[in-house]
Amino acid sequence: MRLVLAPMEGVVDYLMRQLLTDNGAFDLCVTEFIRITNTLLPEAVFLRLCPELKNGGHTRAGTPVFIQLLGNDPVTMADNAARAAELGALGIDINFGCPAKTVNRHKGGAALLKEPDTLHRIVQSVRQSVPAHIPVTAKMRLGFEDKSLAVENAVAIESAGADTLTIHARTKIEGYRPPAHWEWIGKIREHVSLNIIANGEIWSINDYQRCKMASGCSDIMIGRGAIAQPLLATRLKSLQDTDSTMPDWLETRALLVQFAQTVLHSPQEYLEHCNIREPGRYLADRCKQWLGMMVRCHEGAATLFQQIKRETCPETIYRTLLT
């Protein structure tokens, strides 16, 4: 089993990647997407969204980090992939799955799933632009409005030279609504031979086991499940049967406290390295966001969320987390 931490835009930033990979359970993580338009981005942009480049492309615990690019022009995607490789990226991931309306309106992310030929050109161009030892991977959904092109899109990505394909088992229109159609990943696997990673609606060990059976994939990417239950990756790696009880809230709450301490008490230089410009506002926004996602798996999170949801003072939020 290989576990990959999903590149959740606006959620899994540099600091969150550090915290969630510290336990060593994740084998790989991917940055939030870097939007590519019609220019070659400067080094500063890559370093801002992937500070791990200053650490050989690894988190502080040693987990490799791939840089994700989002765009629709094969030439500029290739140029920026080459720039990322020059800066030390350990792998390049291409986003064909983002369902955000603003992204799709500019023909990015999941909107490209309507055009298998474009997928092929983008992946092929990126593959040819970076050294052979650097993996080129892609992430896609099952389709935009329906699943009619799911197999064709996967074949296009494989034939273009991608090393690995992550499949979120829903269409753009289905968004994040249950269920995830893991069986469709199994259908796609019958037509391609590249390594496939399953993604979507994995919140527990039981979900993983059902996903593995339906999709045929032992490798998975987890996103919201890793945020809602930060200990999930560790338990998946050891396959501890803890689904019959609520996950340990005390351990999870301790991670929230560690997060708050890092934001409030780290030197300014470190916060700038983490791309945190307004620590107080960042802490308040991210704690509410994180607790809001934890509510699904932790009764204690619901109580704590109610206590801080209207609070804006970071020190008060921190004291609330401690009590």
Salt bridges, closest charged atoms under 4 A:
ASP13 OD2 - ARG286 NH1 2.89
ASP22 OD2 - ARG60 NH2 2.73
ASP27 OD2 - LYS237 NZ 2.90
GLU52 OE2 - ARG17 NE 2.77
GLU86 OE1 - ARG83 NE 3.91
GLU115 OE1 - LYS107 NZ 3.28
ASP163 OD2 - ARG127 NH1 3.03
GLU174 OE2 - LYS147 NZ 2.78
GLU174 OE2 - HIS181 NE2 3.28
GLU183 OE2 - HIS181 ND1 3.73
GLU201 OE1 - ARG170 NH1 2.69
GLU201 OE1 - ARG224 NH2 3.24
GLU201 OE2 - ARG296 NH2 3.93
ASP207 OD1 - ARG210 NH2 2.77
ASP285 OD2 - ARG281 NE 3.80
